[in-house]
Amino acid sequence: MNNLFDRIAEHYDSPKQLELAKAISEKIKTELTNSKSKVVLDYGCGTGLVGLALADKFEQIVFVDPSKEMINIVDQKIEQMKLTNTQTIVDHFSKGHTLDLKADVIILSLVLLHIPDTQEILEALYEVLNPKGCLLVVDFDKNEKVSHEKVHNGFSQTDLKQKLETIGYKYVQSETFYHGEQLFMKQDASMFLLRAEK
């Protein structure tokens, strides 16, 4: 999977991706209150399109992605933007491997659909969250028209909520906030934002 993202990194910021990222970051901003003193983790950050749009809202933002090429692009953007409150890491989380990071807010934007074992990553992220910290998940609503061996075809918000509550997350809420044509694997689709607290 990393090789795929390494290969597409240079061309990732297409007009479509930029439009999607703008819609996602604008929606996430509505969920942020008193965030200036907080540390945020943008997990599976890609080229940083969502996290960089929010960088001025936080004391520190940590970008983590398993693709070295994606992180290289984030580093270039950070330099261009002259940001001083950022950190980038090439790595991934798994059970028992969370890089000793702690965060008040974790953003997971269009990442879950690429992760085969969603339970494991959600458990790992729970460990990284500070008490009363919040997880913000943006992903596609389940879409029966999408079929791909390496990508989930979206998620049922109800099922995801139950999974998070089983792990220990509290106050789980979600809503669909965006609809678009040919948004997901060339199919019309909708995106939701789910918020959960530790």
Legacy VTK file of the C-alpha trace (Angstrom):
# vtk DataFile Version 3.0
C-alpha trace
ASCII
DATASET POLYDATA
POINTS 198 float
0.000 0.000 0.000
2.836 2.430 0.856
4.314 1.989 -2.601
1.021 3.071 -4.146
0.918 6.249 -2.046
4.622 6.899 -2.662
3.900 6.709 -6.399
0.884 9.013 -6.374
2.238 11.552 -3.867
3.551 14.011 -6.481
0.184 14.156 -8.260
-2.079 13.772 -5.241
-3.133 17.416 -4.887
-5.578 17.426 -7.798
-8.389 20.019 -8.016
-10.792 17.314 -6.791
-8.617 16.497 -3.754
-8.209 20.202 -2.964
-11.979 20.726 -3.081
-12.590 17.688 -0.858
-9.930 18.759 1.642
-11.422 22.273 1.831
-14.879 20.859 2.592
-13.401 18.518 5.242
-11.235 21.136 6.970
-14.120 23.644 7.027
-16.340 21.024 8.657
-13.666 20.064 11.195
-13.252 23.747 12.143
-16.859 23.755 13.332
-15.947 21.004 15.836
-12.988 22.843 17.338
-13.382 24.929 20.465
-10.587 26.317 22.632
-8.110 24.375 20.516
-5.203 26.852 20.650
-3.536 25.046 23.550
-4.003 21.584 22.114
-1.831 19.032 20.340
-3.430 17.499 17.261
-2.397 14.370 15.401
-3.266 14.187 11.696
-2.996 10.434 11.202
-2.667 9.180 7.619
-2.177 12.818 6.681
-1.272 12.258 3.014
0.059 15.546 1.628
-1.295 17.439 4.629
-4.198 19.075 2.811
-6.573 18.903 5.780
-4.140 19.316 8.691
-2.228 22.254 7.211
-5.493 24.152 6.742
-6.004 23.784 10.513
-2.420 24.378 11.688
-3.107 27.871 13.042
-5.857 26.475 15.288
-3.506 24.408 17.455
-0.440 24.754 19.623
1.157 21.810 17.820
0.199 19.558 14.938
1.878 16.218 14.274
1.582 14.724 10.795
1.968 10.931 10.601
1.839 8.883 7.410
3.479 5.585 6.388
4.362 7.060 2.962
7.763 8.796 2.929
6.893 10.631 -0.294
3.668 12.031 1.182
5.576 13.284 4.248
8.237 14.850 1.978
5.486 16.950 0.396
4.118 17.918 3.835
7.655 19.008 4.816
7.934 21.169 1.672
4.576 22.821 2.405
5.524 23.445 6.058
8.708 25.166 4.868
6.807 27.291 2.327
4.219 28.255 4.952
6.986 28.939 7.518
5.126 26.968 10.173
6.914 26.403 13.477
4.312 24.341 15.356
4.543 21.169 13.274
6.236 17.788 13.349
6.249 15.065 10.685
6.750 11.331 11.185
6.969 8.524 8.627
5.382 5.585 10.434
2.114 3.849 11.223
0.370 2.752 14.387
-0.504 -0.759 15.421
-1.179 -2.540 18.678
1.650 -1.693 21.028
3.309 0.614 18.477
2.072 4.172 18.966
5.417 6.040 18.935
4.825 7.281 22.505
2.756 10.116 21.094
-0.061 11.803 23.017
-2.675 14.073 21.462
-5.740 16.072 22.481
-7.331 15.781 19.035
-6.820 13.075 16.411
-7.956 13.642 12.834
-8.556 10.586 10.676
-9.613 11.994 7.309
-10.405 9.454 4.559
-7.968 7.037 6.170
-10.070 4.244 7.679
-11.219 3.054 4.268
-7.587 2.135 3.445
-6.943 0.205 6.701
-7.849 -3.503 6.636
-8.095 -3.884 10.439
-10.112 -0.848 11.536
-10.533 -2.258 15.062
-6.778 -2.339 15.653
-6.145 1.234 14.467
-9.072 2.633 16.470
-7.755 0.871 19.587
-4.237 2.218 18.962
-5.565 5.763 18.506
-7.543 5.441 21.744
-4.244 4.809 23.550
-2.737 7.948 21.999
-5.598 10.245 23.047
-5.234 12.221 26.240
-8.125 11.927 28.727
-11.132 13.884 27.382
-9.360 14.086 24.022
-11.422 13.686 20.869
-11.207 11.620 17.712
-12.586 13.152 14.510
-13.214 10.632 11.722
-14.167 11.750 8.230
-15.028 8.982 5.788
-17.505 7.817 3.182
-20.928 6.475 4.008
-21.278 2.799 3.031
-21.720 2.560 -0.736
-22.813 -0.734 -2.286
-21.765 0.472 -5.761
-18.130 0.533 -4.699
-16.141 -2.669 -4.761
-12.374 -2.861 -4.391
-10.247 -5.572 -2.809
-8.021 -3.083 -0.926
-10.545 -0.432 0.106
-13.615 -0.578 2.361
-16.738 0.549 0.516
-17.437 3.183 3.148
-18.882 2.686 6.622
-22.213 2.467 8.354
-22.180 5.280 10.927
-24.203 3.114 13.318
-21.768 0.168 13.074
-18.758 2.444 13.489
-20.326 4.108 16.524
-20.891 0.696 18.150
-17.306 -0.345 17.413
-15.951 2.829 19.021
-18.147 2.476 22.084
-16.971 -1.123 22.539
-13.359 0.139 22.568
-14.244 2.726 25.233
-14.916 5.931 23.294
-17.753 8.059 24.707
-20.204 10.686 23.432
-19.990 9.328 19.880
-21.924 11.459 17.399
-21.901 11.576 13.629
-23.568 13.304 10.706
-23.391 13.244 6.929
-22.177 16.655 5.791
-21.143 16.408 2.130
-22.485 14.867 -1.065
-20.648 14.807 -4.375
-20.722 13.341 -7.856
-18.109 10.684 -8.674
-16.629 11.283 -5.251
-15.641 7.745 -4.312
-14.195 5.317 -6.884
-16.042 7.230 -9.626
-19.380 6.806 -7.804
-21.626 9.480 -6.331
-21.102 9.373 -2.592
-21.496 11.160 0.734
-19.083 11.824 3.580
-19.716 11.891 7.302
-17.936 13.376 10.273
-17.884 11.302 13.446
-16.728 12.712 16.767
-15.844 10.575 19.783
-14.192 11.347 23.113
-11.979 9.345 25.429
LINES 1 199
198 0 1 2 3 4 5 6 7 8 9 10 11 12 13 14 15 16 17 18 19 20 21 22 23 24 25 26 27 28 29 30 31 32 33 34 35 36 37 38 39 40 41 42 43 44 45 46 47 48 49 50 51 52 53 54 55 56 57 58 59 60 61 62 63 64 65 66 67 68 69 70 71 72 73 74 75 76 77 78 79 80 81 82 83 84 85 86 87 88 89 90 91 92 93 94 95 96 97 98 99 100 101 102 103 104 105 106 107 108 109 110 111 112 113 114 115 116 117 118 119 120 121 122 123 124 125 126 127 128 129 130 131 132 133 134 135 136 137 138 139 140 141 142 143 144 145 146 147 148 149 150 151 152 153 154 155 156 157 158 159 160 161 162 163 164 165 166 167 168 169 170 171 172 173 174 175 176 177 178 179 180 181 182 183 184 185 186 187 188 189 190 191 192 193 194 195 196 197
